[in-house]
Amino acid sequence: MCSLAASSLPVNWPGGESPPGPLRSQGDPAKLSDFSLEHKMKPGFPCLLVLLGLLHSAVMSVWGVTTTFPSFPTPDSFPTSDFSSGSPTDSAWSTSSSKSQSFSNFTGNRDDRGVCQCSVILPDNTFPVLRVERLEITAQTISKKFETELSKVKEYVQLISKYEEKLLNLTVRVSIMEKDSISYTELDFELIKMEVKEMEKLIKRLKVGFSGSTVIIDQLEVEIRNMTLLVEQLETLDKNNVLAIRRQVLALKNRLKECEASKVESTPPPPAPGSCAHGGVVNISKPIIVQLNWLGFSYKYGAWGRDYSPQDPGNGLYWVAPLNTDGRILQYYRLYNTKDDLLLYTNARQNQISYGQGSGTVVYKNNMYVNWYNSQNMAKINLTTNKVDLSQTLPNAAYNNRFSYANVGWQDMDFAVDENGLWVIYATEASTGNIVISKLNDTTLAVLNTWHTKQYKPSVTNTFMVCGVLYATRTLNTRIEEIFYYYDTNTGKEGKLNIVMQKMQETVQSINYHPFEQKLFVYNDGYLLNYDLVFRQIPQ
């Protein structure tokens, strides 16, 4: 009997075609195990055994041999089937194979051990299509994931390239710094700050004393301010730019020196004290705080200044006249012989009167001029005797807070002194509240001349006189006033100005001008301030 050994059974694919998947090429013998990678584990493999059993029965029936097959359970290994002893010879086997409809092109022989081996063509109706589809889907998913990861890898490669360039650049910079003999950490930033501050002070002096266009000076001031910011950043950030900053500072200093030299060459000297040889006020300095009035911060209203006498212009005494806290009554005032006495609150003479009204007070030739309380009268008080030497009515003047200044009450009459003498600024009902200027005889208080302006007095915060020209101020905000209006009694002309005037507190209570010092004496909510005036120079 000839047995079929599954481990050695060669198989050809039907029709002579190459099998799908991992099977061999056309004509190559294939073992049954090639049809499935997992025949030993899958349920379809027993069906293949049954098919082989039917094949065996068909062959035996052709040759008249009866063979009984056992049932085929799921095997752990491929089983072998033995033919009966009455199997045909090799030639007969080959002849009968052509008669079978289920087989073609199979031959067999018997080996030395009596085992029959043959080559058959088996149909494959159980190709794993679903498994192949799942395999394709899995492959596509893996491909997408691979593309995503590949793109990330490309990004990482680019970033690594950039960091490599930065690292190379940093390495070069560090190498240069190591070879340089200058120690950047030991540079003195405070010295640079001091140099910048000196330039700031110089530019401020230039702005005060420079006549004409200040575009170049303003540009220098902006550059110096930017330089200060750069130095501050340099201390905390990049100290390696210190040398460049120092070079810029040196260049700015040279430009400032050139500007100052040109100023000295082109600008005529300021007018002599008490002289009107100029073209009027064109600028004003920042406020200089002298002190708080001697009564304290609560006494916000009042006036102060320095006595002016053309016969002895440089030796006038200082006076401070704060109003009572009601902002109306002038009752006490103090006199100081020197500014040092004023600053130290020493050697003061304190006097009392009954009563002045408002903060329009001024002192001229050792006499104090005030609006007498609750009246239309002007009073002249001798400072030596502290007595009222003269009281005179100011014709048609409004009084008792009828046309006072904006934000300042009870200043219907505002006395002023300049190089030309004594003035009074007020308003009348006939002028409908517009400012009226009168020149007074300081001895008799008689009105010598009068000028009517078009400026409404209650819209003005304060006024002062310089060389016969009235200057009026207004509030821009709580820290800035503006000298915005002028009236020239010499020519009768009036016009607009734009001179910014900084202040310490919100309200300017009074402004007095001293012709010899060419300064303003401002009472600013209890604080005594000084301002230097800058005049337009007349080319000689």
PyMOL commands that set and color helices and strands:
alter all, ss='L'
color gray80, all
select helices_A, chain A and resi 6-8+14-16+32-35+44-62+90-97+129-179+184-186+189-209+215-236+239-266+339-344+457-459
alter helices_A, ss='H'
color red, helices_A
select strands_A, chain A and resi 3-4+10-12+30-31+81-82+108-110+116-118+120-121+281-284+288-292+302-306+318-322+329-336+349-364+367-372+377-382+387-393+414-418+421-427+434-440+447-456+462-466+469-477+480-488+493-502+508-514+519-524+527-535
alter strands_A, ss='S'
color yellow, strands_A
deselect
rebuild
show_as cartoon
